[in-house]
Amino acid sequence: MLSSEKFRPEKWQPSKQNTAFKYLTKRDALWAADILSRYSDEDIADLVTMAGYKDPKIQKRIASELITRRDKITGYWFKELNPLHRFSFNRGILSFTDPAFLDGTRYRYRLRRPQGSGDPTPWKETLSPEIITPKDKKSFVVQIQTIRPDQKWWSSSIDVYFMEKDSKTVLLGINRRTDE
């Protein structure tokens, strides 16, 4: 029977060789955890019901095990890499979503030049998933870190790159820092 009691996402291996898992990176795992985080308990229960198990007790047990595994997977990978995503930029404000948000989560950010020349600005802290960016820069990077109430250290950084193009500031891309 499926058991999630001893399940550890960082140690899990597929029972059959699978190339996708053989070359799994932290970024891949974060991407998968983000997808899993979008499934509510009710979604998982509905999927188990659709699988055709006749016994309601078995349905409930399997759904419970899958919910526990989802929570362990997202909990682990959202701590391994900063999970901020869905960045958008509008009228000088950088917004993002945080799939691992907990009450008391704080964000800190600083600005620097894309080429790395010059010193970055001092860190600023906020409780909001919105950052006001400078209006006088042609190109810049916003470096963001996160700390949760249950953590001692700031997360790894995410660098969000911007450039002025046709009199508008556009988001060029992100770099999720990792030791890989």
Summary of the structure (lengths in Angstrom):
residues: 180
radius of gyration: 19.9
end to end distance: 35.0
largest distance: 65.4
contacts: 444
relative contact order: 0.14
helix: 28%
strand: 28%
